[in-house]
Amino acid sequence: MKTIYKLGRVLLFGVFIIFLLMGGIYFYANKALPTGEKGAAADALAHQMLTAMNYDGYKELNTIEWTFSSRGLSRKYKWAKKKGVCTVSWDSISVRLNTANSKKSTVMVNERPYTAAKKEEFIRAAEAKFNNDTFWLVAPYKVFDAGVERRLVRINENEDALLVTYTSGGTTPGDSYLWYLDDNHRPVGFEMWVNILPIGGLYATWDQWQKTNNGAYLPMAHEILFLDLSIDHLKVN
């Protein structure tokens, strides 16, 4: 009984420490969503970012392949961007996702066609992974998508940031991102206010930019607090 009692105290103390750490992170990191101003100035800054990223080069890309890794998990993608089809693979599952109409998607399990009860569940999972993981690859290019609002946020006298809010579409509409840009208007990171996180204003880096053969830029790494996201085996054509 004494051993069980001591173990219980240790577990309780551990939980208490975790709550203290989370409370400290919340107190330190939580921020209110800035307001900013819509209009020509915000759109101009967004266009400057797209120019720095070579948006025309991005639009020319036909296929993007990559592996997205986080917390020991990885997913593989082969995205035929202009065709609106992406093969999403994880574990033994491979979904050929129709990004415009998910009902037209097909599923393979262990390299065999799958039509059993979990087919729709696998398609929904692939769609959620696609929405999340492509965002971490190409988000700067999406600032003029339908349902996106742009606001100019004044950081100081000499620096502006671009607040982007997705009012519709994707898996979690309503999320907002405050983009910080370098002197050449290329993103260095953003603060985010997203539904799945209890802390507003968490900062994520956009690092290790790779220039594609047609001049577009794609990131290879992100850091959020203690979490690393990596993009590997990138191939484009």
Secondary structure as UniProt FT lines:
FT   HELIX           2..29
FT   HELIX           40..53
FT   HELIX           55..60
FT   STRAND          63..70
FT   TURN            71..72
FT   STRAND          73..80
FT   TURN            81..84
FT   STRAND          85..90
FT   TURN            91..92
FT   STRAND          93..98
FT   HELIX           102..104
FT   STRAND          106..109
FT   TURN            110..111
FT   STRAND          112..113
FT   TURN            117..118
FT   HELIX           119..138
FT   HELIX           139..142
FT   TURN            143..144
FT   TURN            146..147
FT   STRAND          148..156
FT   TURN            157..158
FT   STRAND          159..166
FT   TURN            173..174
FT   STRAND          176..181
FT   TURN            183..184
FT   STRAND          187..193
FT   TURN            195..196
FT   TURN            200..201
FT   STRAND          202..205
FT   STRAND          210..211
FT   TURN            213..214
FT   STRAND          217..218
FT   STRAND          221..224
FT   TURN            225..226
FT   STRAND          227..236
//
